[in-house]
Amino acid sequence: MAQSGSSTLLHNILECFPKFTLNFVEGAGEVEGEILETLWSKLDEIAGFTQAMSIAHAQEVHDDYMNDSNWRKIIRIGKSTQCMHRPVELTLLPADALCGKLSRARKGVSETKPAFEQLTKCLDAALVQEWTKQERIAMEQRGDHLKIYEVASKKCG
């Protein structure tokens, strides 16, 4: 039986998720959930300026904008400031904000760690050992080894 378009799309999304998500890249992390959303919202503001440009020119403008944005964040990380860059306002993160995010992240880990440890104790130790081995291999070798993170679902019926 052929899959419908929406179920095929869902299948493709679930299959691609472990390959491309940063959740399974050791050392990568999230700041307040989807950090890219905050970058895209600022890029949306300059999109109007780049609509009539060639693809190459628009790419250069976007790259220049993001590089400048990143540079300004780096050089002013200890200051709370706003500036006008092109016609788009940038809000630069002060060091206090970064420290606050680190504090919230540490609190989140300390709040979830007991539940994680309790769940781990309830599982078969051999399974936990095997899963840990699979995770280490997936982190080191990537590729098809990331399939351990694919979501398995079966229809009832």
DSSP file with accessible surface (Angstrom, degrees, kcal/mol):
  #  RESIDUE AA STRUCTURE BP1 BP2  ACC     N-H-->O    O-->H-N    N-H-->O    O-->H-N    TCO  KAPPA ALPHA  PHI   PSI    X-CA   Y-CA   Z-CA
    1    1 A M              0   0  233      0, 0.0     2,-0.1     0, 0.0     0, 0.0   0.000 360.0 360.0 360.0 133.2    0.0    0.0    0.0
    2    2 A A        -     0   0   94      1,-0.1     2,-0.2     0, 0.0     0, 0.0  -0.437 360.0-117.2 -75.9 146.3    1.4    3.4   -1.0
    3    3 A Q        -     0   0  115     -2,-0.1    -1,-0.1     1,-0.1     2,-0.0  -0.562  28.8-114.3 -80.1 146.4    2.0    6.1    1.6
    4    4 A S     >  -     0   0   66     -2,-0.2     4,-2.3     1,-0.1     5,-0.2  -0.329  31.8-104.3 -71.6 164.6    0.0    9.3    1.5
    5    5 A G  H  > S+     0   0   62      1,-0.2     4,-2.4     2,-0.2     5,-0.2   0.909 119.9  48.0 -58.4 -43.2    2.0   12.5    0.8
    6    6 A S  H  > S+     0   0   93      1,-0.2     4,-2.4     2,-0.2    -1,-0.2   0.896 112.4  47.7 -70.3 -35.5    1.7   13.7    4.4
    7    7 A S  H  > S+     0   0   33      2,-0.2     4,-2.4     1,-0.2    -1,-0.2   0.864 111.4  51.7 -73.5 -31.0    2.9   10.4    5.8
    8    8 A T  H  X S+     0   0   47     -4,-2.3     4,-2.5     2,-0.2    -2,-0.2   0.931 110.5  48.8 -66.2 -43.6    5.8   10.3    3.4
    9    9 A L  H  X S+     0   0  105     -4,-2.4     4,-2.5     2,-0.2    -2,-0.2   0.939 111.8  48.7 -60.5 -46.2    6.8   13.8    4.4
   10   10 A L  H  X S+     0   0   99     -4,-2.4     4,-2.8     1,-0.2     5,-0.2   0.926 110.6  51.3 -59.9 -43.6    6.6   12.8    8.1
   11   11 A H  H  X S+     0   0   84     -4,-2.4     4,-2.3     1,-0.2    -1,-0.2   0.925 110.7  48.5 -59.5 -44.6    8.6    9.7    7.4
   12   12 A N  H  X S+     0   0   74     -4,-2.5     4,-2.2     2,-0.2    -1,-0.2   0.893 111.7  49.6 -63.8 -39.9   11.3   11.8    5.6
   13   13 A I  H  X S+     0   0   95     -4,-2.5     4,-1.9     2,-0.2    -2,-0.2   0.941 112.7  46.2 -64.3 -46.6   11.4   14.3    8.4
   14   14 A L  H  < S+     0   0   51     -4,-2.8   137,-0.3     1,-0.2    -2,-0.2   0.871 114.1  49.2 -65.0 -34.6   11.8   11.6   11.1
   15   15 A E  H  < S+     0   0   68     -4,-2.3     4,-0.4    -5,-0.2    -1,-0.2   0.873 115.7  42.4 -72.0 -36.2   14.5    9.8    9.0
   16   16 A C  H >X S+     0   0   49     -4,-2.2     4,-1.6    -5,-0.2     3,-0.6   0.732  93.8  83.8 -83.2 -22.6   16.5   13.0    8.4
   17   17 A F  H >X S+     0   0   88     -4,-1.9     4,-2.3     1,-0.2     3,-0.6   0.917  91.0  45.1 -51.8 -53.0   16.2   14.4   12.0
   18   18 A P  H 34 S+     0   0    2      0, 0.0    -1,-0.2     0, 0.0    -2,-0.1   0.829 112.0  54.5 -66.0 -24.2   19.1   12.4   13.5
   19   19 A K  H <4 S+     0   0   83     -3,-0.6    -2,-0.2    -4,-0.4   124,-0.1   0.833 122.4  23.0 -73.9 -32.5   21.4   13.2   10.6
   20   20 A F  H << S+     0   0  155     -4,-1.6    -3,-0.1    -3,-0.6    -1,-0.1   0.569  91.9 105.0-118.1 -10.4   21.0   17.0   10.7
   21   21 A T    ><  -     0   0   24     -4,-2.3     3,-0.8    -5,-0.3    -4,-0.0  -0.439  62.4-140.3 -73.7 146.9   19.9   18.0   14.2
   22   22 A L  G >  S+     0   0  110      1,-0.2     3,-1.7     2,-0.1     6,-0.2   0.562  89.8  88.1 -79.6  -6.1   22.5   19.6   16.4
   23   23 A N  G 3  S+     0   0   86      1,-0.3    -1,-0.2     3,-0.0     7,-0.0   0.765  91.6  44.5 -60.9 -25.5   21.1   17.6   19.3
   24   24 A F  G <  S+     0   0   35     -3,-0.8     2,-0.6    -6,-0.1    -1,-0.3   0.042  87.8 101.1-111.4  25.7   23.4   14.8   18.4
   25   25 A V  S X  S-     0   0   55     -3,-1.7     3,-2.2     3,-0.1   114,-0.1  -0.951  78.2-122.6-109.3 113.6   26.6   16.8   17.9
   26   26 A E  T 3  S+     0   0  161     -2,-0.6     3,-0.1     1,-0.3    -2,-0.1  -0.320  95.2  17.3 -59.7 130.6   28.8   16.6   20.9
   27   27 A G  T 3  S+     0   0   83      1,-0.4    -1,-0.3    -2,-0.0     2,-0.2   0.208  97.0 117.5  93.1 -15.7   29.5   20.0   22.4
   28   28 A A    <   +     0   0   44     -3,-2.2    -1,-0.4    -6,-0.2     2,-0.3  -0.535  40.0 172.5 -81.3 153.3   26.7   21.7   20.5
   29   29 A G        -     0   0   66     -2,-0.2     2,-0.4    -3,-0.1    -6,-0.0  -0.939  28.2-116.5-152.2 172.6   24.0   23.3   22.6
   30   30 A E        -     0   0  106     -2,-0.3     2,-0.6     4,-0.1     4,-0.1  -0.903  12.4-152.0-115.7 145.7   20.9   25.4   22.5
   31   31 A V  S    S-     0   0   62      2,-0.5    71,-0.0    -2,-0.4    70,-0.0  -0.975  83.7 -19.5-116.4 113.2   20.4   28.8   24.1
   32   32 A E  S    S-     0   0  132     -2,-0.6     2,-0.4    69,-0.1    -1,-0.2   0.936 115.6 -73.0  55.2  49.7   16.8   29.4   25.0
   33   33 A G  S    S+     0   0   35     -3,-0.1     2,-1.5     1,-0.1    -2,-0.5  -0.512 118.8  24.8  77.3-123.9   15.5   26.8   22.6
   34   34 A E    >>  +     0   0  115     -2,-0.4     3,-0.9     1,-0.2     4,-0.7  -0.567  61.4 173.7 -84.2  87.9   15.7   27.6   18.9
   35   35 A I  H >> S+     0   0   68     -2,-1.5     4,-1.1     1,-0.3     3,-0.8   0.850  75.7  64.5 -64.2 -31.3   18.5   30.2   18.8
   36   36 A L  H 3> S+     0   0   73      1,-0.2     4,-3.0     2,-0.2    -1,-0.3   0.834  90.4  66.3 -63.7 -28.9   18.3   30.2   15.0
   37   37 A E  H <> S+     0   0  100     -3,-0.9     4,-2.2     1,-0.2    -1,-0.2   0.896  98.5  51.8 -59.2 -37.8   14.8   31.6   15.2
   38   38 A T  H <X S+     0   0   74     -3,-0.8     4,-1.1    -4,-0.7    -1,-0.2   0.863 112.1  46.6 -69.0 -31.9   16.2   34.9   16.6
   39   39 A L  H  X S+     0   0   40     -4,-1.1     4,-2.0     2,-0.2    -2,-0.2   0.908 111.7  50.4 -72.7 -43.1   18.7   35.1   13.8
   40   40 A W  H  X S+     0   0  120     -4,-3.0     4,-2.5     1,-0.2    -2,-0.2   0.879 104.2  58.3 -64.0 -36.2   16.1   34.4   11.1
   41   41 A S  H  X S+     0   0   56     -4,-2.2     4,-0.9    -5,-0.2    -1,-0.2   0.902 108.8  45.3 -63.1 -36.6   13.8   37.0   12.5
   42   42 A K  H  X S+     0   0   56     -4,-1.1     4,-0.8     1,-0.2     3,-0.4   0.879 111.3  52.9 -71.6 -37.1   16.5   39.7   12.0
   43   43 A L  H >X S+     0   0   33     -4,-2.0     4,-1.0     1,-0.2     3,-0.7   0.859 101.3  61.0 -65.6 -33.4   17.2   38.3    8.5
   44   44 A D  H 3X S+     0   0  117     -4,-2.5     4,-0.5     1,-0.2     3,-0.4   0.853  98.1  59.4 -59.0 -33.0   13.5   38.6    7.6
   45   45 A E  H 3< S+     0   0   96     -4,-0.9    -1,-0.2    -3,-0.4     3,-0.2   0.806 110.2  39.8 -68.9 -28.7   13.9   42.3    8.3
   46   46 A I  H XX S+     0   0    4     -4,-0.8     4,-1.0    -3,-0.7     3,-0.9   0.529  90.8  91.8 -95.7  -4.5   16.5   42.7    5.5
   47   47 A A  H >X S+     0   0   32     -4,-1.0     4,-0.9    -3,-0.4     3,-0.7   0.865  79.9  59.7 -57.3 -37.6   14.8   40.3    3.1
   48   48 A G  H 3< S+     0   0   51     -4,-0.5     3,-0.4     1,-0.2     4,-0.4   0.854 102.5  52.7 -60.8 -32.9   13.0   43.2    1.5
   49   49 A F  H <4 S+     0   0  112     -3,-0.9    -1,-0.2     1,-0.2    -2,-0.2   0.759 112.6  44.3 -72.5 -25.8   16.2   44.8    0.6
   50   50 A T  H X< S+     0   0   13     -4,-1.0     3,-1.2    -3,-0.7    -1,-0.2   0.507  84.4  93.6-100.7  -3.1   17.5   41.7   -1.1
   51   51 A Q  T 3< S+     0   0  162     -4,-0.9    -1,-0.2    -3,-0.4    -2,-0.1   0.867  90.8  42.4 -59.3 -40.4   14.5   40.6   -3.1
   52   52 A A  T 3  S+     0   0  106     -4,-0.4    -1,-0.3    -3,-0.2     2,-0.1   0.473  98.3  98.7 -87.3  -0.9   15.5   42.4   -6.3
   53   53 A M  S <  S-     0   0   55     -3,-1.2    -3,-0.0     1,-0.1     2,-0.0  -0.442  82.7-100.0 -83.6 160.2   19.1   41.3   -6.1
   54   54 A S     >  -     0   0   74     -2,-0.1     4,-2.9     1,-0.1     5,-0.2  -0.298  39.9-105.8 -67.2 163.3   20.7   38.5   -7.9
   55   55 A I  H  > S+     0   0  154      1,-0.2     4,-2.5     2,-0.2     5,-0.2   0.927 121.6  48.9 -59.5 -43.9   21.1   35.3   -5.9
   56   56 A A  H  > S+     0   0   63      2,-0.2     4,-2.2     1,-0.2    -1,-0.2   0.920 113.0  46.5 -64.2 -42.9   24.9   35.9   -5.5
   57   57 A H  H  > S+     0   0   89      2,-0.2     4,-2.4     1,-0.2    -2,-0.2   0.930 112.3  50.0 -66.1 -44.1   24.5   39.5   -4.5
   58   58 A A  H  X S+     0   0   14     -4,-2.9     4,-2.7     1,-0.2    -1,-0.2   0.912 109.9  51.7 -60.2 -41.2   21.7   38.6   -2.0
   59   59 A Q  H  X S+     0   0  104     -4,-2.5     4,-2.8    -5,-0.2    -1,-0.2   0.918 109.2  50.1 -62.0 -42.2   24.0   35.9   -0.5
   60   60 A E  H  X S+     0   0  132     -4,-2.2     4,-2.8     2,-0.2    -2,-0.2   0.913 111.0  48.9 -62.1 -41.8   26.8   38.4   -0.1
   61   61 A V  H  X S+     0   0   29     -4,-2.4     4,-2.7     2,-0.2    -2,-0.2   0.933 113.2  46.9 -64.3 -45.1   24.5   40.8    1.7
   62   62 A H  H  X S+     0   0   47     -4,-2.7     4,-2.6     2,-0.2     5,-0.2   0.930 114.2  47.4 -62.8 -45.4   23.2   38.1    4.0
   63   63 A D  H  X S+     0   0   78     -4,-2.8     4,-2.8    -5,-0.2     5,-0.2   0.930 113.4  48.3 -60.7 -45.6   26.8   36.9    4.7
   64   64 A D  H  X S+     0   0   78     -4,-2.8     4,-2.6    -5,-0.2     5,-0.2   0.923 112.0  49.8 -60.6 -44.1   28.0   40.4    5.3
   65   65 A Y  H  X S+     0   0    2     -4,-2.7     4,-2.5    -5,-0.2    -2,-0.2   0.940 114.3  43.3 -61.2 -47.7   25.0   41.2    7.6
   66   66 A M  H  X S+     0   0   33     -4,-2.6     4,-2.7     2,-0.2     5,-0.2   0.901 114.1  50.4 -69.0 -40.4   25.5   38.0    9.7
   67   67 A N  H  X S+     0   0  106     -4,-2.8     4,-2.5    -5,-0.2    -1,-0.2   0.925 113.3  46.0 -62.1 -43.8   29.3   38.4    9.9
   68   68 A D  H  X S+     0   0   37     -4,-2.6     4,-2.7    -5,-0.2    -2,-0.2   0.919 112.0  51.6 -64.7 -41.7   29.0   42.0   11.0
   69   69 A S  H  X S+     0   0    5     -4,-2.5     4,-1.9    -5,-0.2    -2,-0.2   0.933 112.1  46.1 -59.5 -46.7   26.3   41.0   13.5
   70   70 A N  H  X S+     0   0   70     -4,-2.7     4,-2.1     2,-0.2    -1,-0.2   0.904 112.1  50.9 -64.2 -42.1   28.6   38.3   15.0
   71   71 A W  H  X S+     0   0  150     -4,-2.5     4,-2.6     1,-0.2     5,-0.3   0.932 109.5  50.2 -61.8 -44.8   31.5   40.7   15.1
   72   72 A R  H  X S+     0   0   57     -4,-2.7     4,-1.4     1,-0.2    -1,-0.2   0.882 109.5  51.8 -62.8 -37.0   29.5   43.3   16.9
   73   73 A K  H  < S+     0   0   63     -4,-1.9    -1,-0.2    -5,-0.2    -2,-0.2   0.908 111.5  47.8 -63.8 -42.0   28.4   40.7   19.5
   74   74 A I  H >< S+     0   0  108     -4,-2.1     3,-1.1     1,-0.2    -2,-0.2   0.948 113.8  43.9 -65.8 -48.4   31.9   39.7   20.1
   75   75 A I  H 3< S+     0   0   81     -4,-2.6    -1,-0.2     1,-0.3     3,-0.2   0.741 122.6  38.0 -75.3 -17.6   33.5   43.1   20.6
   76   76 A R  T >< S+     0   0   69     -4,-1.4     3,-2.0    -5,-0.3    -1,-0.3   0.096  75.1 122.2-117.3  26.1   30.6   44.4   22.7
   77   77 A I  T <  S+     0   0   80     -3,-1.1    18,-0.9     1,-0.3    21,-0.2   0.797  77.1  49.7 -62.5 -26.6   29.9   41.3   24.8
   78   78 A G  T 3  S+     0   0   60     16,-0.2     2,-0.4    -3,-0.2    -1,-0.3   0.448 104.0  72.3 -91.2   2.1   30.6   43.1   28.0
   79   79 A K  S <  S-     0   0  128     -3,-2.0     2,-0.8    14,-0.2    -3,-0.0  -0.887  72.1-136.8-119.6 148.3   28.3   46.0   27.2
   80   80 A S        +     0   0  106     -2,-0.4     2,-0.3    14,-0.1    13,-0.1  -0.896  52.1 140.4 -99.1 108.1   24.5   46.4   27.0
   81   81 A T  E     -A   92   0A  45     -2,-0.8    11,-1.7    11,-0.5     2,-0.4  -0.973  42.0-148.4-147.8 159.0   24.0   48.4   23.9
   82   82 A Q  E     +A   91   0A 115     -2,-0.3     2,-0.3     9,-0.2     9,-0.2  -0.968  21.8 178.7-126.0 146.6   21.8   48.8   20.9
   83   83 A C  E     -A   90   0A  22      7,-1.6     7,-2.0    -2,-0.4     2,-0.6  -0.956  29.8-117.2-142.4 163.5   23.0   50.0   17.5
   84   84 A M  E     +A   89   0A 123     -2,-0.3     2,-0.5     5,-0.2     5,-0.2  -0.912  29.8 178.7-103.5 123.3   21.7   50.7   14.1
   85   85 A H  E >   -A   88   0A  14      3,-1.9     3,-1.9    -2,-0.6    -2,-0.0  -0.989  68.8 -32.7-126.1 121.7   23.3   48.6   11.4
   86   86 A R  T 3  S-     0   0  116     -2,-0.5   -40,-0.0     1,-0.3     0, 0.0  -0.345 118.7 -46.4  54.8-148.6   21.9   49.1    8.0
   87   87 A P  T 3  S+     0   0   82      0, 0.0     2,-0.5     0, 0.0    -1,-0.3   0.340 122.2  94.4 -91.5  13.6   18.2   50.0    8.7
   88   88 A V  E <  S-A   85   0A   4     -3,-1.9    -3,-1.9   -42,-0.0     2,-0.3  -0.887  72.6-131.5-110.3 131.3   17.9   47.1   11.1
   89   89 A E  E     -A   84   0A  78     -2,-0.5     2,-0.4    -5,-0.2    -5,-0.2  -0.591  19.0-158.9 -81.3 134.2   18.3   47.4   14.8
   90   90 A L  E     -A   83   0A   7     -7,-2.0    -7,-1.6    -2,-0.3     2,-0.6  -0.936   5.7-152.9-110.4 135.3   20.6   44.9   16.6
   91   91 A T  E     -A   82   0A  79     -2,-0.4     2,-0.4    -9,-0.2    -9,-0.2  -0.940  16.6-148.1-104.8 122.4   20.4   44.2   20.3
   92   92 A L  E     -A   81   0A   2    -11,-1.7   -11,-0.5    -2,-0.6   -19,-0.0  -0.754  15.7-119.4 -95.1 136.4   23.7   43.0   21.6
   93   93 A L        -     0   0   70     -2,-0.4   -14,-0.2   -13,-0.1     2,-0.1  -0.561  24.8-140.3 -76.4 124.7   23.8   40.5   24.4
   94   94 A P    >>  -     0   0   29      0, 0.0     4,-1.5     0, 0.0     3,-0.6  -0.428  25.1-110.3 -77.6 160.7   25.6   41.7   27.5
   95   95 A A  H 3> S+     0   0   36    -18,-0.9     4,-2.5     1,-0.2     5,-0.2   0.860 118.1  62.2 -58.6 -33.7   27.8   39.4   29.5
   96   96 A D  H 3> S+     0   0  135      1,-0.2     4,-2.3     2,-0.2    -1,-0.2   0.892 101.5  51.3 -59.8 -39.2   25.3   39.5   32.3
   97   97 A A  H <> S+     0   0   32     -3,-0.6     4,-2.2     2,-0.2    -1,-0.2   0.913 109.6  49.4 -65.1 -41.1   22.7   37.9   30.0
   98   98 A L  H  X S+     0   0   67     -4,-1.5     4,-2.3     1,-0.2    -2,-0.2   0.908 110.9  49.8 -64.5 -40.8   25.1   35.1   29.1
   99   99 A C  H  X S+     0   0   84     -4,-2.5     4,-2.4     1,-0.2    -1,-0.2   0.896 109.5  52.4 -64.6 -37.8   25.9   34.5   32.7
  100  100 A G  H  X S+     0   0   24     -4,-2.3     4,-2.4     2,-0.2    -2,-0.2   0.899 108.8  49.7 -64.2 -39.7   22.1   34.4   33.5
  101  101 A K  H  X S+     0   0   32     -4,-2.2     4,-2.3     2,-0.2    -2,-0.2   0.903 110.3  50.4 -66.1 -40.0   21.6   31.8   30.7
  102  102 A L  H  X S+     0   0   86     -4,-2.3     4,-2.6     2,-0.2    -2,-0.2   0.925 110.0  50.7 -63.2 -42.3   24.4   29.7   32.1
  103  103 A S  H  X S+     0   0   76     -4,-2.4     4,-2.2     1,-0.2    -2,-0.2   0.923 111.4  47.4 -61.6 -44.2   22.9   29.8   35.5
  104  104 A R  H  X S+     0   0  132     -4,-2.4     4,-2.4     2,-0.2    -1,-0.2   0.886 111.0  52.3 -65.2 -37.3   19.5   28.8   34.2
  105  105 A A  H  X S+     0   0   56     -4,-2.3     4,-2.3     2,-0.2    -2,-0.2   0.933 109.7  48.2 -64.8 -44.4   21.1   25.9   32.2
  106  106 A R  H  X S+     0   0  170     -4,-2.6     4,-2.4     1,-0.2    -2,-0.2   0.899 111.3  50.8 -62.4 -40.3   22.9   24.6   35.3
  107  107 A K  H  X S+     0   0  127     -4,-2.2     4,-2.2    -5,-0.2    -1,-0.2   0.920 108.8  52.2 -62.9 -42.1   19.6   24.8   37.3
  108  108 A G  H  X S+     0   0   27     -4,-2.4     4,-1.8     1,-0.2    -2,-0.2   0.910 109.8  48.5 -61.0 -41.2   17.9   22.9   34.5
  109  109 A V  H  X S+     0   0   91     -4,-2.3     4,-2.3     1,-0.2    -1,-0.2   0.939 111.5  49.2 -64.6 -44.5   20.5   20.1   34.6
  110  110 A S  H  < S+     0   0   75     -4,-2.4    -1,-0.2     1,-0.2    -2,-0.2   0.846 112.3  49.3 -66.4 -29.8   20.3   19.9   38.4
  111  111 A E  H  < S+     0   0  122     -4,-2.2     4,-0.4    -5,-0.2    -1,-0.2   0.823 118.3  37.6 -77.0 -32.0   16.5   19.7   38.2
  112  112 A T  H  X S+     0   0   90     -4,-1.8     4,-2.1    -5,-0.2    -2,-0.2   0.703  97.6  79.3 -93.1 -19.6   16.4   16.9   35.6
  113  113 A K  H  X S+     0   0  114     -4,-2.3     4,-2.8     1,-0.2     5,-0.2   0.898  89.8  53.0 -59.7 -43.7   19.4   14.8   36.7
  114  114 A P  H  > S+     0   0   74      0, 0.0     4,-2.5     0, 0.0    -1,-0.2   0.922 110.7  47.4 -60.1 -40.3   17.6   13.0   39.5
  115  115 A A  H  > S+     0   0   62     -4,-0.4     4,-2.5     2,-0.2    -2,-0.2   0.909 112.6  49.9 -65.8 -41.2   14.8   11.9   37.2
  116  116 A F  H  X S+     0   0  139     -4,-2.1     4,-2.6     2,-0.2    -1,-0.2   0.934 112.3  47.0 -61.3 -45.5   17.3   10.7   34.6
  117  117 A E  H  X S+     0   0   86     -4,-2.8     4,-2.2     2,-0.2    -2,-0.2   0.895 111.7  51.0 -65.4 -38.5   19.2    8.8   37.2
  118  118 A Q  H  X S+     0   0  133     -4,-2.5     4,-1.3    -5,-0.2    -1,-0.2   0.927 111.4  47.6 -64.5 -43.6   16.0    7.2   38.6
  119  119 A L  H >X S+     0   0  105     -4,-2.5     4,-0.7     1,-0.2     3,-0.5   0.931 110.4  52.3 -62.5 -43.6   15.0    6.1   35.1
  120  120 A T  H >< S+     0   0   45     -4,-2.6     3,-1.0     1,-0.2    -1,-0.2   0.898 106.5  53.4 -60.7 -39.8   18.5    4.7   34.4
  121  121 A K  H 3< S+     0   0  176     -4,-2.2    -1,-0.2     1,-0.2    -2,-0.2   0.805 104.9  55.8 -65.7 -28.2   18.3    2.6   37.6
  122  122 A C  H << S+     0   0  100     -4,-1.3    -1,-0.2    -3,-0.5    -2,-0.2   0.636  96.5  83.0 -78.6 -15.2   15.0    1.1   36.6
  123  123 A L  S << S-     0   0   62     -3,-1.0     2,-0.3    -4,-0.7     3,-0.0  -0.533  96.1 -89.1 -91.4 159.2   16.4   -0.2   33.3
  124  124 A D     >  -     0   0  101     -2,-0.2     4,-2.1     1,-0.2     3,-0.4  -0.462  34.0-138.0 -63.6 125.4   18.4   -3.3   32.6
  125  125 A A  H  > S+     0   0   75     -2,-0.3     4,-2.5     1,-0.2     5,-0.2   0.849 102.5  56.4 -59.1 -35.0   22.0   -2.5   33.1
  126  126 A A  H  > S+     0   0   58      2,-0.2     4,-2.5     1,-0.2    -1,-0.2   0.896 107.4  49.2 -65.1 -38.6   23.0   -4.5   30.0
  127  127 A L  H  > S+     0   0   77     -3,-0.4     4,-3.0     2,-0.2     5,-0.2   0.931 110.9  49.0 -64.4 -45.2   20.7   -2.4   27.9
  128  128 A V  H  X S+     0   0   33     -4,-2.1     4,-2.4     1,-0.2    -2,-0.2   0.921 111.9  49.5 -60.9 -42.7   22.0    0.9   29.3
  129  129 A Q  H  X S+     0   0  146     -4,-2.5     4,-2.1     2,-0.2    -1,-0.2   0.925 112.7  47.1 -62.9 -43.6   25.6   -0.3   28.6
  130  130 A E  H  X S+     0   0   80     -4,-2.5     4,-2.6     2,-0.2    -2,-0.2   0.922 112.8  48.7 -64.6 -44.3   24.7   -1.3   25.0
  131  131 A W  H  X S+     0   0  117     -4,-3.0     4,-2.5     2,-0.2    -1,-0.2   0.894 110.2  51.9 -63.1 -39.1   22.9    2.1   24.4
  132  132 A T  H  X S+     0   0   76     -4,-2.4     4,-2.3    -5,-0.2    -1,-0.2   0.915 110.5  48.5 -64.4 -40.7   25.9    4.0   25.8
  133  133 A K  H  X S+     0   0  103     -4,-2.1     4,-2.4     2,-0.2    -2,-0.2   0.932 111.8  49.1 -64.0 -45.9   28.2    2.0   23.5
  134  134 A Q  H  X S+     0   0   66     -4,-2.6     4,-2.6     1,-0.2    -2,-0.2   0.895 110.8  51.1 -61.2 -39.8   25.9    2.8   20.5
  135  135 A E  H  X S+     0   0   97     -4,-2.5     4,-2.6     2,-0.2    -1,-0.2   0.927 109.1  49.9 -63.5 -45.4   25.8    6.5   21.4
  136  136 A R  H  X S+     0   0  126     -4,-2.3     4,-2.2     1,-0.2     5,-0.2   0.938 112.8  47.1 -60.2 -44.1   29.6    6.7   21.6
  137  137 A I  H  X S+     0   0   42     -4,-2.4     4,-3.2     1,-0.2     5,-0.5   0.926 112.0  50.6 -64.2 -42.8   29.9    5.0   18.2
  138  138 A A  H  X S+     0   0    0     -4,-2.6     4,-1.9     1,-0.2    -1,-0.2   0.903 111.4  48.0 -62.3 -40.5   27.3    7.3   16.7
  139  139 A M  H  < S+     0   0   32     -4,-2.6    -1,-0.2    -5,-0.2    -2,-0.2   0.884 119.2  39.3 -68.1 -35.9   29.0   10.4   18.1
  140  140 A E  H  < S+     0   0  123     -4,-2.2    -2,-0.2    -5,-0.2    -1,-0.2   0.883 130.1  24.8 -81.4 -39.9   32.4    9.3   16.8
  141  141 A Q  H  < S-     0   0  115     -4,-3.2    -3,-0.2    -5,-0.2    -2,-0.2   0.631  80.8-177.7-106.3 -16.6   31.5    7.8   13.4
  142  142 A R    ><  +     0   0   70     -4,-1.9     3,-1.6    -5,-0.5     4,-0.2  -0.161  44.1  86.2  53.7-141.9   28.2    9.7   12.6
  143  143 A G  G >  S-     0   0   48      1,-0.3     3,-1.8     2,-0.2    -1,-0.1  -0.169 110.1  -6.1  54.3-137.5   26.7    8.5    9.2
  144  144 A D  G >  S+     0   0  119      1,-0.3     3,-1.7     2,-0.2    -1,-0.3   0.695 123.3  76.2 -64.7 -17.3   24.4    5.5    9.4
  145  145 A H  G X  S+     0   0   82     -3,-1.6     3,-1.2     1,-0.3    -1,-0.3   0.746  81.5  70.1 -66.1 -20.7   25.3    5.0   13.1
  146  146 A L  G X  S+     0   0    5     -3,-1.8     3,-2.3     1,-0.2    -1,-0.3   0.595  72.0  90.2 -71.7  -8.9   23.0    8.0   13.9
  147  147 A K  G X   +     0   0  108     -3,-1.7     3,-1.7     1,-0.3    -1,-0.2   0.703  66.9  78.1 -62.4 -16.4   20.0    5.7   13.0
  148  148 A I  G <  S+     0   0   71     -3,-1.2    -1,-0.3     1,-0.3    -2,-0.1   0.758  91.7  54.3 -62.7 -20.3   19.9    4.7   16.6
  149  149 A Y  G <  S+     0   0   51     -3,-2.3    -1,-0.3    -4,-0.1    -2,-0.2   0.435  79.9 118.8 -92.5  -2.0   18.2    8.1   17.2
  150  150 A E  S <  S-     0   0   70     -3,-1.7     2,-0.4    -4,-0.2  -135,-0.1  -0.414  71.8-114.0 -65.0 143.3   15.4    7.5   14.6
  151  151 A V        -     0   0   90   -137,-0.3     2,-0.5    -2,-0.1    -1,-0.1  -0.641  27.9-149.5 -80.9 125.5   11.9    7.5   16.1
  152  152 A A        +     0   0   96     -2,-0.4     2,-0.4     2,-0.0    -1,-0.0  -0.847  24.4 165.3 -98.2 127.5   10.3    4.1   15.9
  153  153 A S        -     0   0   96     -2,-0.5     2,-0.4     2,-0.0    -2,-0.0  -0.998  16.4-166.3-142.3 144.2    6.5    4.1   15.6
  154  154 A K        -     0   0  199     -2,-0.4     2,-0.3     0, 0.0    -2,-0.0  -0.985  23.0-122.1-129.9 140.4    4.1    1.4   14.6
  155  155 A K        -     0   0  195     -2,-0.4     2,-0.3     1,-0.0    -2,-0.0  -0.573  24.4-130.8 -79.3 141.9    0.4    1.8   13.7
  156  156 A C              0   0  133     -2,-0.3    -1,-0.0     1,-0.1     0, 0.0  -0.642 360.0 360.0 -83.9 147.2   -2.1   -0.1   15.7
  157  157 A G              0   0  128     -2,-0.3    -1,-0.1     0, 0.0    -2,-0.0   0.168 360.0 360.0 135.8 360.0   -4.7   -2.0   13.9
